[in-house]
């Protein structure tokens, strides 16, 4: 299988030094709430994630079994036929960190984990000839969900990697509409950048809570999966894929929807109230399905 490469520094939570006299923080526009997966065997998927990664089985909203990963959820919908796993939507993969990738990779192998891409050194992705500093590998998860493990300063659920027709514009949309914070200084570059024959720039790296959102150009997909992309020039909706959608929580759903409507964002479903939740769906850049939930993700132990 052709190796798949990613940007350096991903999945590392951005620690910020506290100011001695911090200014009052503006209310957050949103928080990260969950990743929603389609699964032919939700119970088996939950058992897999909790055995392989730092997360735990818990009851979501007291109604359904799910996975709690530090500050957010993995939720599962049972489907009768395998969901689409090919990378033809904007969501490429989700990922966990590893302080010692070599040891983590070996431990995963020993436990029978299947890998779509074995451990790979990409320490030179930022230029130069560095080696041994940054590794990644892709786990072939339930229903062929792609799950990255990569060098980080933690071993938690850490990132969501997306592909985009315009990574800079997509990143700026998430910053404007939901308050994600860009990593890096200066204006984002719109220059094409290549690594080992793959286009990896322009790119964006944003943080929301403890989750890093990374955006790579669509051209990456065209090189990596030429048969899938030979007649494509856009992404499919994420709906129906193994990663069906992502979700943000907001304090006031109705107010948020009004604001988004004024900004021209398409509200695709809702708002609805069900199982104690108030929620709605919108379409974001590159046809991503995004759920908005009123109220933050609650730690199941509180």
Rosetta blueprint (number, residue, H / E / L):
1 X L
2 X L
3 X L
4 X L
5 X L
6 X L
7 X L
8 X L
9 X L
10 X L
11 X L
12 X L
13 X L
14 X L
15 X L
16 X L
17 X L
18 X L
19 X L
20 X L
21 X L
22 X L
23 X L
24 X L
25 X L
26 X L
27 X L
28 X L
29 X L
30 X L
31 X E
32 X E
33 X E
34 X E
35 X E
36 X E
37 X E
38 X E
39 X E
40 X L
41 X L
42 X H
43 X H
44 X H
45 X H
46 X H
47 X H
48 X H
49 X H
50 X H
51 X H
52 X H
53 X L
54 X L
55 X L
56 X E
57 X E
58 X E
59 X E
60 X E
61 X L
62 X L
63 X L
64 X E
65 X E
66 X E
67 X E
68 X E
69 X E
70 X L
71 X L
72 X E
73 X E
74 X E
75 X E
76 X E
77 X E
78 X E
79 X L
80 X L
81 X L
82 X L
83 X L
84 X E
85 X L
86 X L
87 X L
88 X L
89 X E
90 X L
91 X E
92 X E
93 X E
94 X E
95 X E
96 X E
97 X E
98 X E
99 X L
100 X L
101 X H
102 X H
103 X H
104 X H
105 X H
106 X H
107 X H
108 X H
109 X H
110 X H
111 X L
112 X L
113 X L
114 X L
115 X E
116 X E
117 X E
118 X E
119 X E
120 X E
121 X E
122 X L
123 X H
124 X H
125 X H
126 X H
127 X L
128 X L
129 X L
130 X L
131 X L
132 X L
133 X L
134 X L
135 X E
136 X E
137 X E
138 X E
139 X E
140 X E
141 X L
142 X H
143 X H
144 X H
145 X L
146 X E
147 X E
148 X E
149 X E
150 X E
151 X E
152 X L
153 X L
154 X L
155 X L
156 X L
157 X E
158 X E
159 X E
160 X E
161 X E
162 X E
163 X E
164 X E
165 X L
166 X L
167 X H
168 X H
169 X H
170 X H
171 X H
172 X H
173 X H
174 X H
175 X H
176 X H
177 X H
178 X H
179 X L
180 X L
181 X E
182 X E
183 X L
184 X L
185 X L
186 X L
187 X L
188 X L
189 X L
190 X L
191 X L
192 X L
193 X E
194 X E
195 X E
196 X L
197 X L
198 X E
199 X E
200 X E
201 X E
202 X L
203 X L
204 X E
205 X E
206 X E
207 X E
208 X E
209 X L
210 X L
211 X E
212 X E
213 X E
214 X E
215 X E
216 X E
217 X E
218 X H
219 X H
220 X H
221 X H
222 X H
223 X H
224 X H
225 X L
226 X H
227 X H
228 X H
229 X H
230 X L
231 X L
232 X L
233 X L
234 X L
235 X L
236 X E
237 X L
238 X L
239 X L
240 X L
241 X E
242 X L
243 X E
244 X E
245 X E
246 X E
247 X E
248 X E
249 X E
250 X E
251 X L
252 X L
253 X H
254 X H
255 X H
256 X H
257 X H
258 X H
259 X H
260 X H
261 X H
262 X H
263 X L
264 X L
265 X L
266 X E
267 X E
268 X E
269 X E
270 X E
271 X E
272 X E
273 X E
274 X E
275 X L
276 X L
277 X E
278 X E
279 X E
280 X E
281 X E
282 X E
283 X E
284 X E
285 X H
286 X H
287 X H
288 X E
289 X E
290 X E
291 X E
292 X E
293 X E
294 X E
295 X L
296 X L
297 X L
298 X L
299 X L
300 X L
301 X L
302 X L
